[in-house]
Structure formats: structure tokens, C-alpha cells
Amino acid sequence: MYPATTSAPVNETTRKAQENAALSPRFYTTDFEALDRLNVDAVREEWDALLQEFRDDPNKGHFKRNERFEGDWSDLPNRDQFVDFLVSSITAEFSGCILYAEIKKRVKNPDIKELFGHMSRDEGRHAGFINGTLKDLGMGVDLSFLTKEKKYTFFKPKFVFYATYLSEKIGYARYITIYRQLEANPELQFHPIFDWFRDWCNDEFRHGEAFAALMHSNPEYITGRNKLWIRFFLLAVFCTMWVRDHIRRDFYTQMGFDVSEYDLEVFRKTSEISRQCFPVVLDFENPKFVARMNKMVENTRKIEETRRKGGPFQAIRRGALLLSNALTFGRLYIMKAHKNEVPADFQLTPAY
């Protein structure tokens, strides 16, 4: 039930964006005082260069819709899966916008304050641009409602760094892989929004570089026991992407992808980039790794079936499937991973 204080009906797309299911992007809050204590002097030269890129704002004029967005989009193939892709994307972008804006508001550290102000600006543009496409489909998300009603999860700063670094870098890898596929095969492009992905994903890449700089300047975040947390977040992000993409595989097939190969290519790009600051690389090419992720896909399909059917028996069945997914995740976590020697000196990484 939605709060009675809501003045207008909430559409189904906003409800989807509000959900806190296991595969839905979440909204976060953190320890602002701890962020205030961060010091980036160890990477000062690279930090200043990065902040200058943010100030220059290379994508200031990029997110402008044109006449190609006009027309009737009611007959898009795999429309529901396209909408689902856009909804998960807008939720991720907007959650970043809100978190970054709150950090800017709450901290006094000038380096941190400026950085997160720029990143909030970028994520707000991304969310607004996606919402324009959803509105074309009659499915716009009420972002003001989402701000008030979405549940927030508290993360320590290091967890924010791991999660958002991966989110930004894997977002870059996803967008650039789609962009290049459609650039090489224009007949497969079914909506103009994909033409914006190249410059758009450079924002994501730049955000990831900022988090990499923060972790390098505070190396306790990527050493010792924190290696175990990094491995957890890597696995959680990869498994979530694998399950979510395989649930909507027709969306990727329409763009000429084999969904498994698409995901593995995104994992490859993300893993290569993340070597700049993460001391571990998952062995996702291992057939056992893939088989276990596929088990989670199978379980998730059955979980959705139990929700559709309803009833006490289905609830028991759903609990068993959720437990199976948790155990499968645990088996993936204990698989041998590859060690990575993180470079002692931080350098900004060029995008692919």
C-alpha cells in the first residue's frame, strides 16, 4: 500500500523503480563525517586533473533530445524488457544523483564537496534523459515520489566506494559494448537513445576514476581484510547483472547479442579496468562459475513464478529457492580467484 499523502496516483513504472527486490538498484546513505576526514594529497596531481575534467563538463550539451525521439513508440519489439532496462538504469542513475547530492550538502572537505557536486549533476542529467524516453513510452517515473518513498540503505564509506566504483565501471562497460555493437550493425538499433551511449558512458568512466583515486589515496580500503569485502561486492555485482540480463535475454538478442557472451565481455572489460585498484579478479571464465550463475537464473525464474501463483505452498517453495540462491552465491564466493598486484602509483586510466 502506498502512503495516503501521495497527491496523485503512482504509475506502474514508478512502482517498479520503488521496489527493493534483490535485483533492484538501491538508494544509499553513509557516514558523512568519515568522508570529511578523507585526504587525497597522495594522488593530488591526478585528482586536480580529474576535477578539471569535471569542471570543463565535456558532456554539458550532450543530453539534448532531437526530432529522432518524436513519433509513436507503442509497437517497439520487446517493449516490456526495454522498459525494464530503462527503469533499472534510471533507478541506478537517480540513486547516485541523490547520494552524491547529499554528500555535497553534508561535507565540508572542499575536495569531496566539489567532486560529489559534479557527479550529482551528471547523474541527474542521465536520469532525466532516460525519463524522457520512458515518458515517450507513456511510462515516466515520478522522480520526486521516488526520492521521498524509496527505502535507503546505510553503507560505510568503503562499501559506497566498492559498490559505486563497480556500478560506474560496469555501467561504462555495458554502454560501450552496446554502442559498438549497434554502431557496427545499425539495422539492429530500434531506438535512438543508444546513439547517446558513447559520450554518456564516458561520464560513467570518469566517475569510476574518481572512486579509484579515493581508494588509492586511502589504501586501507583495498588492503587486509577489505580484500574479502571487495571480492563480495565484485561477485554481487556480477551475479546481479548475469541474473537480470538472462531474465530479459530477448532484449539483448534483439540487438544481436548472445546474452551470456555479452555479459562475459562486460565482465572482461570491468575486470581489466578494476585492476587499477582492486587486488582480486574473479575467475568468471571458469565453466563452474558460469554454471552456478545459471543456477541462480533458474532459481530466480522459479521465484518469480511462485510470486505469480501466490499461496502458502508457493511461499515455502520461494523460501527454499532463495536459500538455494544464497548457498550458490556462497559456493561462488569460495571459488579460487586471481590475485592482482595493484599499482603503487595511481594513474588515470584511459577509456576503451
PESUL-V649428 format. One record per backbone hydrogen bond with DSSP energy under -1.0 kcal/mol. NH is the residue of the N-H (numbers start at 1). CO is the residue of the C=O. If there is no record, write none. Layout:
nh = {NH | NH}
co = {CO | CO}
This chain:
nh = {6 | 15 | 16 | 17 | 18 | 19 | 24 | 29 | 32 | 35 | 36 | 38 | 43 | 44 | 47 | 48 | 49 | 50 | 51 | 52 | 53 | 54 | 55 | 56 | 57 | 60 | 62 | 64 | 69 | 70 | 76 | 82 | 83 | 84 | 85 | 86 | 87 | 88 | 89 | 90 | 91 | 92 | 93 | 94 | 95 | 96 | 97 | 98 | 99 | 100 | 101 | 102 | 103 | 104 | 105 | 106 | 107 | 113 | 114 | 115 | 116 | 117 | 118 | 119 | 120 | 121 | 122 | 123 | 124 | 125 | 126 | 127 | 128 | 129 | 130 | 131 | 132 | 133 | 134 | 135 | 136 | 137 | 138 | 139 | 143 | 146 | 147 | 148 | 149 | 150 | 153 | 155 | 160 | 161 | 162 | 163 | 164 | 165 | 166 | 167 | 168 | 169 | 170 | 171 | 172 | 173 | 174 | 175 | 176 | 177 | 178 | 179 | 180 | 181 | 182 | 183 | 184 | 185 | 188 | 189 | 194 | 195 | 196 | 197 | 200 | 201 | 203 | 204 | 205 | 206 | 207 | 208 | 209 | 210 | 211 | 212 | 213 | 214 | 215 | 216 | 217 | 221 | 222 | 226 | 227 | 228 | 230 | 231 | 232 | 233 | 234 | 235 | 236 | 237 | 238 | 239 | 240 | 241 | 242 | 243 | 244 | 245 | 246 | 247 | 248 | 249 | 251 | 253 | 254 | 256 | 257 | 262 | 263 | 264 | 265 | 266 | 267 | 268 | 269 | 270 | 271 | 272 | 273 | 274 | 276 | 277 | 278 | 281 | 284 | 286 | 290 | 291 | 292 | 293 | 294 | 295 | 296 | 297 | 298 | 299 | 300 | 301 | 302 | 303 | 304 | 305 | 306 | 307 | 308 | 309 | 310 | 315 | 316 | 317 | 318 | 319 | 320 | 321 | 322 | 323 | 324 | 325 | 326 | 327 | 328 | 329 | 330 | 331 | 332 | 333 | 334 | 338 | 340}
co = {3 | 11 | 12 | 13 | 14 | 15 | 21 | 153 | 30 | 31 | 32 | 35 | 40 | 41 | 43 | 44 | 45 | 46 | 47 | 48 | 49 | 50 | 51 | 52 | 53 | 57 | 59 | 62 | 66 | 67 | 73 | 78 | 79 | 80 | 81 | 82 | 83 | 84 | 85 | 86 | 87 | 88 | 89 | 90 | 91 | 92 | 93 | 94 | 95 | 96 | 97 | 98 | 99 | 100 | 101 | 102 | 103 | 109 | 110 | 111 | 112 | 113 | 114 | 115 | 116 | 117 | 118 | 119 | 120 | 121 | 122 | 123 | 124 | 125 | 126 | 127 | 128 | 129 | 130 | 131 | 132 | 133 | 135 | 134 | 141 | 142 | 143 | 144 | 145 | 146 | 27 | 29 | 156 | 157 | 158 | 159 | 160 | 161 | 162 | 163 | 164 | 165 | 166 | 167 | 168 | 169 | 170 | 171 | 172 | 173 | 174 | 175 | 176 | 177 | 178 | 179 | 180 | 181 | 185 | 186 | 191 | 192 | 193 | 194 | 196 | 197 | 200 | 200 | 201 | 202 | 203 | 204 | 205 | 206 | 207 | 208 | 209 | 210 | 211 | 212 | 213 | 218 | 219 | 223 | 224 | 225 | 226 | 227 | 228 | 229 | 230 | 231 | 232 | 233 | 234 | 235 | 236 | 237 | 238 | 239 | 240 | 241 | 242 | 243 | 244 | 246 | 248 | 249 | 250 | 253 | 252 | 258 | 259 | 260 | 261 | 262 | 263 | 264 | 265 | 266 | 267 | 268 | 269 | 270 | 273 | 274 | 274 | 338 | 282 | 283 | 286 | 287 | 288 | 289 | 290 | 291 | 292 | 293 | 294 | 295 | 296 | 297 | 298 | 299 | 300 | 301 | 302 | 303 | 304 | 305 | 306 | 311 | 312 | 313 | 314 | 315 | 316 | 317 | 318 | 319 | 320 | 321 | 322 | 323 | 324 | 325 | 326 | 327 | 328 | 329 | 330 | 281 | 279}
